[in-house]
Amino acid sequence: VDSIPALFDKANGPVDAVIAVMPIPAVLPSTRELLKYNVPLTIEKPLGRDLAEAKGVVKVVRDARAADRVMVSFNRRFDPGLRMGLEWVARQKPVRYVRASMVRAARPEPDFVWGTGIHVIDALTSLVGPMTVLKPVRCPAGHDQWRVVEMESRSGALVHLEILPTCAEWEERFRLAGDGFSVDIQSGVLPPWRVRAVKDMKLEIEASSPPGEPGFVSNGTYGETEAFLDAVCAGEAMPVGVDAALVSSELAAEIASMVNGAGLERREPRGIAKQCPEGR
């Protein structure tokens, strides 16, 4: 088929659900069109070309009363390594500190933070919940696409994030630490995922993706699709809806707007930035 109406032509048989892989400019108009057919959807991240379009997507979904049947494609939430690390951390004491890094090679596009960096921002949101920017750190001259920021989660965890799109490798790493524990996670984008968790000086997890595991499994794409189809079959709400995606989108837009300190006036008034978590 060559159009959305043709996809739903009765001659092609019934359509139970749609996974809509689309370029960023098409997200808002395609979502608006697909919602007319009242089927469960997975739509792409980011939710449009900018925050205004992201809010537009959320509005059309809410207006259609479809929030429970529209999923946003944030596959890092289904990365096997991240899920393993998150499940382990959930059994420990509160997280006090998080360090996250997204490194890429030769990705100088000005919208990198919004279009790709939003992946690591959303992964952080899934790990520690909503965050407030405390301060941006000045980046090297000539690297306006780079972002290094400090944030604080609602639970009080200090979060250090770096997005470096023009280095010489491809990597996404997370470290979460608290009283008596830490876990290091390498996301399964490239290279495959790895998890190392330590509690009270004892190694509790040392795991990595099995040899030969397909990339679409390691990076969470398979798990994301499985979760979508499970929700469709069970008639349940989608696991990553537009409201959750909007939280990550708002934070990504704020971080993208910060170039060497610019944009601080838009952050919530939280006083001076903390150097360490309270009591640390």
Beta strands, then each sheet from edge to edge (+ up, - down):
strand 1: 18-19
strand 2: 41-43
strand 3: 70-72
strand 4: 95-105
strand 5: 131-136
strand 6: 147-153
strand 7: 158-167
strand 8: 171-178
strand 9: 181-186
strand 10: 194-199
strand 11: 202-208
sheet 1: 1+ 2+ 3+
sheet 2: 5+ 6- 7+ 4+ 8- 9+ 10- 11+
end
